Amino acid sequence: MAPTNLIIAPLFLLTLFSLVRVQEGVEDSGKYPIVVSTWPFLEAVRAAWEAVDKGFNAVDAVVEGCSACEELRCDGTVGPGGSPDENGETTIDALLMNGATMEVGAVASMRYVKDGIKAARLVMQHTKHTMLVGERASIFAISMGLSGPTNLSSSESMEKWTRWKENNCQPNFRKNVVPVGSCGPYQPKDNLGHNKGICSEASSIGTIESRTCLVGPHSHDTISMAVIDKMGHVAVGTSTNGATFKISGRVGDGPIAGSAAYADDEVGACGATGDGDIMMRFLPCYQVVESMRQGMEPELAAKDAISRIARKFPDFMGAVVAINKDGVHAGACHGWTFQYSVRSPDMDDVKVFTVLP
Ligand SMILES: *[C@@H]1O[C@H](CO)[C@@H](O)[C@H](O)[C@H]1NC(C)=O
């Protein structure tokens, strides 16, 4: 016993000492806190910065930031009042991830409740689950104190939807169905191929359909935010009302851990935005964080994750932003010009970075 203790005690002290030194290094470096977000969602980044700068932890700062975007209805694609589905309804997808504990909470296709990121936090902190969906997610969120049921439609979303209905529900996300060019009801088309919709006719590449008619710069602007707090803990969150004219029940990349966001205290974080139906097949943010874990710089990790998707789907539109534990950040994109926002201690206000494809 005694000899073992003699060996362990100094080791223990040494470990304690080095932990303290690491913490001091964090405080002294001036790198933290730091907030990074997809798009120029300045008010959201300011809200997260204010929270984390006055000592909130990364998880709560992410909630403050994403909530600000939900309240402001950033670009009409976050929070209530945007992106009507085929039935004209607005639903919410959101995710929260704690990079210290790898806990995740998410809601998908949530109806009648506008507070996506707060619902995600309730799932993370008050259940042993990771994701709740649809109306059951709404019932849970309301039972845990969020307001609702709320009508998530706005006059803008209803007008948009009415115009789309008048245009025979074109464009839409159906494929290989009959009848073509109508609002349905649809049936599967047995004979696949030779049934190109309006969108795919323009620029189809082999069997991969062009989605640019549906997925434009203003149909999919997920907020995906990463925060590193003063203690060096990392958290990420996302919030979106999804793709406009989506089929009811569709869940995008937003609430999928590793797709629209991922965080690990040991490495850093990633946020993604774009054509979620395609991107969620590649878990780009998991890829970015794992590449950085292997030693890749954020810029290369971001470019690599995007190019993996582009090789299979040359028409896809999307972007990722990566940040490592040194506070180094970079973005990469495909099919559109991407912007992300950063607030760190060396800046007077939020700074917007532009990334070309
Ligand atoms: C929800 O709000 C929209 C827009 O104001 C309105 O057109 C719609 O009728 C409302 N739906 C219900 C069920 O009240």
PDBQT file of the ligand as one rigid body, heavy atoms in Angstrom, charges set to zero:
ROOT
HETATM    1  C1  LIG A 401     -52.499  31.193 -38.155  1.00  0.00    +0.000 C 
HETATM    2  O1  LIG A 401     -52.033  32.457 -38.580  1.00  0.00    +0.000 OA
HETATM    3  C2  LIG A 401     -52.154  32.689 -39.960  1.00  0.00    +0.000 C 
HETATM    4  C3  LIG A 401     -51.482  34.006 -40.313  1.00  0.00    +0.000 C 
HETATM    5  O2  LIG A 401     -51.855  35.036 -39.486  1.00  0.00    +0.000 OA
HETATM    6  C4  LIG A 401     -53.634  32.657 -40.360  1.00  0.00    +0.000 C 
HETATM    7  O3  LIG A 401     -53.764  32.884 -41.739  1.00  0.00    +0.000 OA
HETATM    8  C5  LIG A 401     -54.206  31.299 -39.974  1.00  0.00    +0.000 C 
HETATM    9  O4  LIG A 401     -55.579  31.270 -40.237  1.00  0.00    +0.000 OA
HETATM   10  C6  LIG A 401     -53.971  31.003 -38.501  1.00  0.00    +0.000 C 
HETATM   11  N1  LIG A 401     -54.388  29.641 -38.221  1.00  0.00    +0.000 N 
HETATM   12  C7  LIG A 401     -55.185  29.324 -37.228  1.00  0.00    +0.000 C 
HETATM   13  C8  LIG A 401     -55.525  27.882 -37.078  1.00  0.00    +0.000 C 
HETATM   14  O5  LIG A 401     -55.609  30.165 -36.465  1.00  0.00    +0.000 OA
ENDROOT
TORSDOF 0
